């Protein structure tokens, strides 16, 4: 689910923004996730 801000759908959490960025840049999660973890962002599901 996404909230609309102006004309663009905006990810509702930082995690979604980062995952969307990873998808947009076609970065493999195996490379992307360790990078996120190294800057202190946990990606474990609730």
Backbone bond lengths (Angstrom), bond angles and torsions (degrees), N, CA, C in turn:
res aa  C-N    CA-C-N  psi(-1)  N-CA   C-N-CA  omega(-1)  CA-C   N-CA-C  phi
1 X - - - 1.471 - - 1.529 109.54 -
2 X 1.329 115.20 143.83 1.450 118.71 -178.53 1.523 109.97 -135.70
3 X 1.319 114.85 149.26 1.456 119.91 174.83 1.512 108.93 -96.29
4 X 1.335 116.48 143.97 1.454 119.66 178.32 1.517 110.02 -92.80
5 X 1.307 115.20 129.94 1.457 120.87 175.32 1.513 106.65 -124.27
6 X 1.310 116.61 111.73 1.459 119.15 -174.30 1.514 108.47 68.80
7 X 1.320 117.88 -126.04 1.455 121.82 -177.91 1.521 112.58 -104.95
8 X 1.351 116.50 -7.15 1.453 119.27 -174.38 1.519 111.48 -110.58
9 X 1.346 117.01 135.76 1.461 119.45 173.32 1.524 109.68 -68.15
10 X 1.317 116.61 130.39 1.455 120.43 -176.54 1.524 109.28 -116.47
11 X 1.330 117.79 126.57 1.463 120.01 176.53 1.525 110.10 -54.81
12 X 1.325 117.04 138.75 1.457 120.22 -172.37 1.524 113.73 -82.35
13 X 1.324 116.58 -11.70 1.460 118.57 178.75 1.518 110.51 -134.22
14 X 1.321 115.40 160.56 1.460 120.12 177.38 1.521 110.45 -60.33
15 X 1.344 115.39 -37.28 1.461 119.30 179.54 1.524 110.63 -60.78
16 X 1.329 116.65 -43.91 1.458 119.26 179.17 1.523 111.02 -63.86
17 X 1.331 116.63 -39.28 1.461 119.68 178.59 1.520 110.34 -61.44
18 X 1.339 115.91 -43.92 1.457 120.11 -179.07 1.519 111.43 -67.41
19 X 1.331 116.85 -40.41 1.455 119.93 179.63 1.525 110.71 -68.09
20 X 1.338 116.55 -37.59 1.455 120.20 176.02 1.523 110.45 -64.72
21 X 1.317 116.25 -37.80 1.459 121.09 177.65 1.529 109.91 -64.85
22 X 1.321 115.60 -42.92 1.464 120.05 179.33 1.530 109.69 -62.36
23 X 1.326 116.28 -41.33 1.462 120.65 -179.97 1.524 110.70 -68.03
24 X 1.326 115.66 -42.01 1.462 120.30 -177.68 1.529 111.49 -64.82
25 X 1.315 115.68 -34.05 1.465 119.44 -179.22 1.528 111.33 -93.17
26 X 1.339 115.69 0.81 1.475 121.92 178.99 1.523 111.85 57.88
27 X 1.321 115.19 34.95 1.467 119.72 178.27 1.526 108.89 -82.87
28 X 1.330 117.52 126.00 1.470 119.82 178.03 1.523 111.33 -58.19
29 X 1.322 116.85 138.16 1.461 120.27 -179.01 1.525 111.06 -60.94
30 X 1.307 116.69 -28.87 1.459 119.83 -179.35 1.520 110.88 -64.35
31 X 1.338 116.85 -25.85 1.456 120.83 176.28 1.528 110.66 -92.66
32 X 1.333 115.71 -36.13 1.458 120.91 -172.24 1.530 112.76 -75.92
33 X 1.322 117.01 -43.08 1.462 119.86 -176.27 1.530 113.83 -61.67
34 X 1.335 119.39 -44.89 1.472 118.39 176.78 1.528 112.39 -59.73
35 X 1.319 116.81 -31.35 1.459 120.13 178.01 1.524 110.10 -66.18
36 X 1.341 116.47 -43.20 1.460 120.22 178.36 1.520 110.52 -64.31
37 X 1.317 116.48 -43.49 1.457 120.40 -179.42 1.522 111.09 -62.35
38 X 1.322 116.45 -34.02 1.459 120.28 -177.55 1.527 111.72 -69.39
39 X 1.343 116.96 -22.93 1.462 119.14 177.40 1.521 111.53 -100.32
40 X 1.343 115.68 12.58 1.460 119.94 170.40 1.512 115.02 85.69
41 X 1.323 117.52 25.60 1.471 119.16 178.01 1.518 108.21 -108.81
42 X 1.315 116.23 116.53 1.454 120.20 179.55 1.522 110.50 -82.43
43 X 1.334 116.51 139.15 1.463 120.10 -178.47 1.525 111.69 -117.11
44 X 1.323 117.12 16.82 1.456 119.01 179.69 1.530 109.94 -70.46
45 X 1.325 116.08 140.08 1.464 120.12 -179.64 1.516 110.28 -70.74
46 X 1.327 116.26 147.32 1.461 120.20 -178.35 1.525 110.38 -69.56
